[in-house]
Structures are given as C-alpha cells and as structure tokens.
Amino acid sequence: MNPTTEPRQRRVQCLSPTGFHSIVYAEWGDPANENVLICAHGLTRMGRDFDRLARAMCDRYRVVCPDMVGRGLSDRLRDPAYYVIPQYVADMVSLIARLDVERLDWVGTSMGGLIGIALAGQAESPIRQLVINDVGPRLGPLAIARIAGYVGQPVSFASLDEAIDYQSVTAAPFGLKSRDDWRELIEPTLRRDGDRWVLRYDPAISLPFKSTTPQSAAAAEAVTWRLYDSITARTLLVRGAESDLLTPETAAEMAGRGPRPEVAEVPGVGHAPTFMLANEIALARDFLLGGAR
C-alpha cells in the first residue's frame, strides 16, 4: 500500500461511563515516524475529510485522522448524553497513548478545534503545535442556529448525486466550487441503507447540542477561555473570512491573549475551511513545517 495515496485503517478501544467503544482512525505515512500530526474533524464530519492534507503532510509526519465516536466508522455511544467535548478529549487521550508518542501536532476544524484547545490547555499537554480552524471559545449565535437546523435530521437520499446536491447547499460555506471536490468530500460520509443513502453519523449527536441553554453555553465558554489562555503550544488560528461561527471580534480577542496565535483568513470561505484547496493546505503545511524540529 502506498502511504501517500491510501491510508491504513486502525482502531483503538476507548471508555465512556456506559462502557467501551472503538474509535477508527486513518493513518498515513511511515508508522515509525515520531513526528505525529492528528487531524480532528467537525461536528457531523469524519477523519477522511483530511485526505488531501494528509497526503500533503505524510512525507514529514505520521498523519492520524480519527472518526470521533458516533461518526464515520467509529462506534456509537450507548448514551448520547456523552457526545460532548470531555468524552472526545478522553478518547483522544486513549488514541495518543496508542500512538506511543510524547509530543504531537494537532489540526482541528470546528469541534476538532475545541477538542484541540481542551487538550492543549492542560498542564504538560503533549501538543507542541496547534492549528485551530474556524472556532473559538465564543461561538457565533447565527451559526449555532444554522447548524441546529440540520444536525440530526433524518435525511436520506435516492442517489449519491442527490446527496451531493443536498450537502453542497447545507455546507455551502465550506467554499468548494467544483462538483468533483464536493463528491470527494461527501462520498466517504455516506453509506447504503437498503436502497437509500444515509449519513455516517449517529443522529443522536444532536441531543447535547440542541439541549444547550444560555447558562450552560456561558459556562462552557468560560471554561474554554480558561483552557485557551493556558495554551503554550505554537498556534495558528485560521478563519474563513465569511465565517458566522468564529466572528471577527472573537478572532481578534483570541489573537491578543492565550497563545497569541498567528492568524490567517481564507477569502471566499465561511465556516469552515476544508483544507482541501491548495491555498488552505499551504497555510497548514507552512505553519507546521515552520516550527517542526
């Protein structure tokens, strides 16, 4: 198998309060390479979102792209109340232990960025370099309302093309222009269910998301700011120039506190850059290799 064209599929066992579950991850590059990059996806996505970035980085890194629990090929939780950041963080600690490395770099999109903040903000964190993609401690309310409108909805499709039509509208802020790009992004996230196509995520991931109250959201924001302010990793903050989730005001506040990240905006993109396009891949690669040692 050529590590620059196809990944190896691996699995790690993790634990929630209701029992064990398995996380599936795609691994690219030399499995003996001590330079490890973990790429963590957004709320309804999966690790194969990062195929192009992984191919671009696996000459220098062992690139690991997990499907968070409830997504992709990973197991679903018995109790959907645990589809929350602390559980995802615990799962990633198990994954890092499986990888057997002392230090690693992290690219996280949206939810994956929040997981990265939570890990990087811990004392003696293994994260050396951190790319936060279009998310921050304070989440834009328009984006939250927009995402709540589609996450967990019981949709199915008669064909792959119908699924691409649907998702290229709901995910239009990703900024992809060609149908081939949309097909590459969307096809891995679908599975056959009888004569229909359905999305590869547990609709119950929406339950904690939709049960958020103003009080719980404020508490989560305060915790996330504290973690963010504790980050010592070299950090890049990427923002889609038209993002409604990471507002310009929040990005500016993040730039001036905590790890004081480098900041880059991707023109013509909302929430969130996919790291599929050449200019986006270059942002991540130049930053990560600029601090690699």
N, C-alpha and C positions, 0 to 999 in steps of 0.2 A: 504494500500500500504506500503510495506517495504521500508523505505528510504535508506537502504543500497543496494538495488537491482534495484530499478526503481525510476527515478526522478519524481517530479511534473512538469508539464508544465505551465509556466506563460507567461504573455505578458505585455509589457509596451509601452505606446504611446510616441513617440519622434517627433521632429520637424526639418525639413530642410528648406532652403529658398523656396522650392516649395510645402511645405505642410507637413501634418502629415504622419507618418508611424509607424508601430508597430514592435517592437523587441520581439522575442520569446526567452525565456531562460528556461533551465532545472535547477531545484533547488533540491538539495539533503540535507538530514539531518533534524535536528529539525528547523522548521521555526521560532521558538522563540530564537534560539541561536544568541547571539550578536556577536560572532566570525564569521565573514563572509570572505569567500575566493571567489574571482572572477577569473575564468579561461577563457582567451581570446585566440581565435584560429588564425591561419594564413590566408593568402590571399584568398584561394579558399576553406577553410575548414568550419567547423561548431562546435558548442558547444559540440556535442556528442563525439567529439574526446577525451574528458577528462573523459569519463565514468569510466575508471579504476582508474584514480587518484581521482575522486570524491568519489568513493566507499571507497578508502583507507583513505580519509580525513574526511568523513562526520560523524565520531564518535566524532570529535573535532570541526568541522566547519559546518556552513550552507554554502554549496558549490553552487555557481551560475555560470552557463555556458551559456552565451548568444550566439545566432547566430547573428553576425553582419549584419547590413542591407544589403540586396542583397544576403544573404547566407541562407542556411538551410530553416527553416520555417518562417523566418522574411520576411517582405515586401521588395519589390524592390523600388528603388528611381525613381521618375519621370524624373529626370535629372541626368544622370550618371556622370556629372562633379563633383558631390558631393560625389562620392565614394573615399574619401580622409580622412586622419587622423583627421583633425579638426572636420569633421562630426561624425566620430566614437567616438571621445572624448566627443562631445556634447551628443551623445546618451548614453554613459556610465554614464555621469553626471545625466541624467534622470533616468537611472537604479539605480544608487546609492541612489538617492532621494527616489525612490520607495521602496528600501530595508530598508530605515529608520535607517541607522547606521552612527555613527560618524567616525569610523575607520574601515579599512578592509585591507586584504592582497590580493595580485594580482600575478597570474601566467600568463605570456603572451608569446606565441610562435610566433616568426617572427613578422607579422603585429601586433599581440596581444601584443608583447613586446614593439613595438614602441608606441602603444596606452598607455601602462603602463608607459613608460618613459614620455610621454606628460602629463599624469595625475600626476605622482609622482613629476615631476619637477615644478609644480605650487606652489605658496605660499599657506600655510595652507592646503596642499593636505591631503585627508583622508587616503592615502595609507601608511600603517605602515611597511609592509614588501613586498618586490618586488622580484619576480623571473623573470629574463629576459632570455628567451630561444632562443639562437642562432640568435641573431640580435644585431645590434648596430647602432650608428649614421652614420657610413660609411658602405655602402653595397658593397659586392664583385661584380665586373662587370661581372664575368663569371656566377655567379648565376642569376643576373638580366637578362642576355641574355638567359639563360636556361629557366627561368620562363616565360619570354616573348614569348618563342616559343610554350608554351602550354596553357597559361591562356587565356580564352575567345574563344578558338577554338570550333567550332560547332560539337562536337563529340556526338555520341550516340552508344548504344550497343544492340545487339540482346538478350543478357542474362546477368545475374549477374556475371557469371563466366567470360564472355568476358570483362566486366568492371573491374573485379579484375585483370585479365591478363594485361590490359592496364595500370591501375593505379599503379600496383606493379612495372611497368617499369618506368613510369614518376616520381613516388615518391620513387624510389629505395633508395635514400639517407636516407629515414626515418629509414632504418636499420632493418625493421621487417623481420623475417626469415620464419615463418610458414604461410601457407595459411589461417589457422583459424584466425590468427592475422590480416592479410590483409582483410579478409572478415568482421571481426568485425569493422575495421576502415572504410571501404569503403561502406558497405551496407547502413548505415544511410544517406550517402551523395547522394543517387540515388533516383529517382522517375520514375514511369512509365509514358510514353508519347505515348499513343496508344500501339503499340506492341514493342516499344523500351524502353530502359532505358537511362535516361539523368541525368546530374549532377545537384544537387540542388544549383546552384548559377547563378546569372544573368551574362551572358557573357559580359555585358557592364561594369562590374567592371574592365575590362582590359583597358578601354579607357584612364582614367587618368594615369594608369601605363605605357601604351605604348606611351603616349604623353609627357613623361618626357624628358626634354632637359638637356644637360650638365649644363647649367646655373641654371635651376630650381632644379636639383639634388644637386648642390653645395649649393644653398640657403637652401634647406631642411636639408642638413647635418649640416650646421652651426647652424640652429635653434635647431636641435635635440641635438647637443653637448651642447648648452647653457642650454637646459632643463635638460639634463643628469647631467651637473655639478651642478645643483641646487637641485638634489635629496638628501634628508636627510633620507629616509627610509633605513632600514636594507636591503641589496640587495645581491642576489645570481645571478651570471652570469653563465649560462650553455652553453657550446659549444659542438656541435658534432665535434669530433676530426678530421673528414674529411670534415667539412663544407666549402663550397665555398662562403657562404653569409657572415658569420662572420669569417673573416680571423684571423690567429694567431696574426698578427700585431695590428689589431683593438681591439681584446680582451685584448692584453697586455696594450694598451693605456687606455682602459676602466678600467682595474684593478688599474691603478695608478692615477686616477682622479675621480671627482664627488663623488659618494657614496663609492668609493674604495671597490667594492664588493668582497665577496668570489667568487672564480672561480672554476668551476668543468668542466672537459672534459669527454664526453661519448665516449668510444672507439668503433670503428667499425661503427659509425654513421656519416652521413653528415648533410645536412640541411633538417629536423631538428629533434632532439629527440622528440618522441611522448608522453613520459610519460605513455606509455603502459607497458613497460617492468619493471620487479621488481627493477632492479638497478636504473632506472630513477625515478620511483616512490619514492624510498628510498631517493634519493637526495633531492627531493622537500619536502617530509614529515619531514626528519631530520632537514632541514633548518628551515622550518616554525614552527615546534613544538619547536625547539631550542630557538626561540625568542618569542614564544607565552606567553601571560600573561593574 
